[in-house]
């Protein structure tokens, strides 16, 4: 009997990596299922099967548009937010007379890597500064807008540290200077109020798998009238701007996920925020020499990024995994060396704390019992790692 309960204890699984991806909710899956089987038509076909598929696509387009205050004909379906980010950056700058691009220093790799490629093609990329909390320095953007630019792209909320930006302010500044403004809102949807018309947002990227929808489907909002190159050659799908047969089941799932997200947002966000604040309080009280990364209050309800001085983040991640707890880290182990997070670098987090950061991201299924178990395991893991680590963190971490 004792062995049996030990096995159950070891096999416990807690998923605290919801910022990376979420499961597909039962309600969303149920909505998708007919489009795999009985309603399998190609949305581009003109017969009854195709017309039914097209009606489903149109419904999802309207659901997503309503969520961000856009018109349905301004929503374009993509394979995900990475494609959406690639499309909008390449599509705008290659149509612009200016070869200068402004992006925040803490953007997702889908933005950063696209910009690096453009630099090879002769474009000029400038990185807007952020402060120690990860908030874009408005005065730096204002100074950079004194010269012509093809595009400004700033994510609505950071995927690593959860800091929420003043998107409305940034977009309005760009509008006054006639520069298109794009935001990657993948992490922000459902957490942050977004109305693209009120906020003067010209383009916006979304993804379904962060909000309990299917993987492999995203959306790009492009304001009517904005000059953007066609992304993919082929058929006339997506109003002749992105060729390719539409993934109807995934599109239907995306629309359903958005509808459920907004319907339950207030209840879910309130509960998850309580868990987040409890987790931060317990960690700071029970584990010495830790640093909360990102803005303390202006952050996503489900995101906690903490540096544990004297430990490697990858080691914390692996030992938590052995305890059945899934988390992530912004740093990455490559060829025997630990690469630093570019987000924490931009925030001027010291190297030793950069490499000791771990992200915990909570979700709909996270319980207080999960949090308590995780904190208990963390205490043991940090104590063990510090006793054997070659990393020497500062005696006292500065907030």
N, C-alpha and C positions, 0 to 999 in steps of 0.2 A: 504493500500500500504506500509506503514511504517513497519507493522508487517511482511509482506511478505519478504521484503528485510532483516529484522533482522534474519528471519529463514534461508534464503539463506546464510547469513554471518556466522551464527553459524554452519551450516552444511558443511562448507568448509573443505575439507580433503587434507592434505599435508603429503606425505610419505617421511620421512627422515631417514629411517632405512634400506637402501639398502645393508648394510653390513650384515644384518641378512638374508635377502632373497630379491629376485626381482620377478617381474611378468614374466610370460612367454610371450615373444614378439609374435606379430601376425605372423611374418615371420617364427618363429620357430614352432608355433602351426600349421600353414598351412602345414609345412613339415611333422609333426608328424601324422596328421589326417588319411591318408590312412592306417597307420599301426595299427590303432584301428578297421578299418572296412574291406576294400577290401584286404589289404595285411597283413592278420592276422596270417600268418604261424609261426610255431615254428622254430627258426633258427637252431635247431639241427636236424630237419627232412630232409630227403634226397629227398623228392618229390619237385615239382615245387614251391609250396607255401613256403616250408622251404628254398629252395634255394634263393628265392627272399628276404626273411627275412635275411638270412645270408649275401647276397650282401649288404643290407642296414647296417647291423652291421659292416661289413668290411669297408664300406665307412666311417662311423663315426670313426672307429678306426684309419683309415688313416688320417682323418681330425684332430683329437686330436694329433696324433703322430707328424704330420707336424708342428703343432703350437709350440711344445716344442723341436723339433729337434730330436725326437726319431724314432725308427723303429716301424711300426704297430704291430709287434709281441711282443713288449715290453709293450703294453697297455692292461690292464685288467679292465673290467668293474665291478663296485661294486654298492652297494646300496647307496653310498654316501661317503663323505670324512671321516666321522667317522669310517666307516668300513675299508676304505683304510688305515687309520692311525693305527687302531687296528691290521690289517693284517700285515703290514710291520714291526711294532715293535715286535710283537709276533713272526712273521715268521722268522725274522733275528736272534733275540737274542736266540731263542730256537734251532737254528742251529749252534750257535757260541760256541767256547770253552770259551770265556770270559763271565762273568756274570755281566759285568759293562756297564751301559748305560749312555750316556751324552745327556741331552736335555736342551734347553734354559729355563730360569726361567719364560718366558712369553708365553709359548706354550698354544694352545687351550686345553680345558678340554679333548678332545678326545685323546690327547697325555698324558697329566698329569695323568688322571685317569687310563689309561692303564699301565703307569709306576708304579703307586701306587699299582696296583694289582700284578705286577711283583715283587715288593718289598716284598709282602706277600709270594711270592713263592721263596724267597731267593736271588733275583737279587739285585744288587746295582745300585741305580739311583743317579746321580749327576747332579745338576742344574747349568748351565753355567750362569755367571753373565751378567747383562746388565747395561748400564750406565743410567743417568737420562733422556736421550732421548729415551731409550728403545732399544739402539743398543747393540748387543752382544759384550762383551769385548773380543777382539781377544786374548789378552795375557792370559786371564783366560782359554780359550779353549786350547791354546798351552800348558799351564802347565798341564792341565788334560789329554792331549794326550800323555804325557810322559809315561803313563802306558797303557797297553792293554785295549781296549774297544770293545764291540760288535757292537756298533752303535752310531752315532751322529745324532740328529734330531733337526733342527732349522727351524722355519717357515720363509718363504720368506718375508712376510709382516704381521704385527700384526693386528688381527681383531678388537681389542679395540682402540688402539691409532694410528694405521696406519703407524707406523715406518717400513721402508724398510731396510732389512738386506743386508750386503755385502756377499751374498750367494756364489758368485764365489770364493772369498777369503777363506771362511770357508770350502767349498767343496774341494778346492785344498790342504788345510792344511791336511784334513782327508785323501785324496788320497795319499799324501806323506808318511803317517804313516800306510797306509793299512787298514783304518777303514771305513766301509760303511757310506755314508752320505745320509740322507733323509731330504726332505723339504716338509712341508705342504704349497702348493702354491695356496690354495683356494682363498685368497683375492688378490693375486698378479697377477693372470692370466689376461692379457690384460693391466695391469698397469706397469708391469716390464718385461724387456726382459729376456726370459728364453730359453737357449739351453742346454739341459741336457748333450750332448756330449762335447761341448766346456767348460762347467762349471764343468765337472766331478761329476755330480749328479748321485747317484746310484739308488735313488727311489724318487718318487714325487707323492703327492696326489692332486686330483682335485675334484671339485663339480660343477654340472650344474646349480643349482638354485641360485647361486650368479651371474650368467652371463646371466640372462634372458632365462634360460632353465628350464626344469621341475625338481621338487623335486624328491628325491628317486633314483637318479642316480649319480654315481661318477666314478672316474677312478684312477687307480694306475699304475704309470710307474715303472717297475722293469727292471733294466739293465740286458740284456742277460748275463748269467754267474753268476749272484748274487744268492747265496744260500738262498732260502726263503721257509719255510714250506708251504705246501698246506693249504689253509684257510678253505674251506668248503667241506665236503664230499658229494658225490652225483654223478651226471653225469660227463661227460668229458668236460663240457663247459669251456671256457676261458683256452684252452690248458691244460685241466685236472688239473687246479690249484684252481678253484672255481666252485663247482657244483651248479646247479640250472638253471631253464629256464631263458633265457635272456629276459630282459624287452625291447623288440625291439622298441616300440614307444618312450620310454624315451631315449634309446641309440641314436636313430635317432635325437631326439630333442637336445641331448647334442652335437652331431656333428654339427648340424645346428647352435646352439648357439655359438659355438667356431668359426665357419666360419664367422658369422655376427660380432662377437666381434672383431676379428682381422681385418676384412675389414673396420670397422668404428672406430677403436680404436683411431686413431690420431685426428679425428674430435671431437668425443665424449669426449676424455680426455682433449683436449684443452678447450672446453666449460665448462666442469665440474670443471677443475682446476681454471678457472677464477671465477666461482661461489664460490668455496671453499675459495679462497684468499679474495674475497669481504666479505664473511661471517665473516671470522676471523677478518678482519680489522674493520668491523662495530661493532662486539661484543666488541672488545678491546677498541674501541673509545667511545662506548655508555653505556657500563656497567663496573663499577669499580670493582676492586678486583677479577679478573678472571685469570685463568692460562691455557694456551694451553698445553696439555699433548702430549708427543711424539715429534719426531724431527720436527722442524719448516719447513724445506724444503724437507728433505728426507722422504716423507710420501706419502701415497696413494692419488691420486688426489681427491677422493671423501670422505675422512675421516677427521672429525674434532672432537677431544675429548677435552672438556673444563670443568674445575672445577670452580664452582661458590661458592666462599667462603661464609660461613654463611648459606648455604642451603643444604638440603639433595637431592642427585641426584634423588632418587625415587619420591620425592615431585615435583621436576621440571618436571620430565617425566609425572606424572599424570596430572599436571595442563596444560602442553602442549597438552596432549591428549584431555582434555576437550575443548581446543581451536581448536581441529581438526588436531593437528600436532603429527605425530608418530616419536619417537626417541627411544633411548635405553640407558641403563646405565650398567657399568661393575659391579657395586655392586648389591647385591640382598637382598631383605627383606625376612627374614625367622624367624618365631616364635617371631615376634615383635622386632627383632634386625636387624640392617643393616650390612650385611657382606661386607667386603672390597674386592676390586678388587685385585686379586693376581698379575695382570700385573702392576698396579700402586704401589703395595707394593714392587715389585722387582725393580721398578724404584726409590724407596725411596721417593715417594710422601707422604707428611704428611697425617696422618689419616683424619684430617678434610677436606682436599682437595680430598682425595681418595673417601670419601663418598659423595662428592658433584659433582662428575664427571658425565657428560652427553655426549653421542656420537651422533653426527649428521652425517649421511652418505647419500650423494647425488646420484642421478641416472640420467638416460637418460631423464626422464620426469620432472625433477626439473627445475624450472624457476627462474629468478631473482625476479619476483613478489612473488614467494613462499618464497624466502630468506628474502625479505623485510617484509613480513607478519610475518614470524617466529621471526625475530629480534624485531619487535614491540611488539609481545606477550611476548617474553623473558624479555624485559625491565620491563614490568608490573609485570610479575610473580616473577622475582628475587627481585624486590623492595618489593613486598607483602610478600614473604617468609622471607626475611631478617628482616622485621619489626616484625615478629612473631616467628622467629626461636630461639631455645635454643642453636643452634650450634654457637660458637663464632670463626669465622675465624680470621686469622692474619690481622692486620691493612693494611698491604701491602703484596701482593702475590709476591714471588720471582720467576723470570723466570728461 
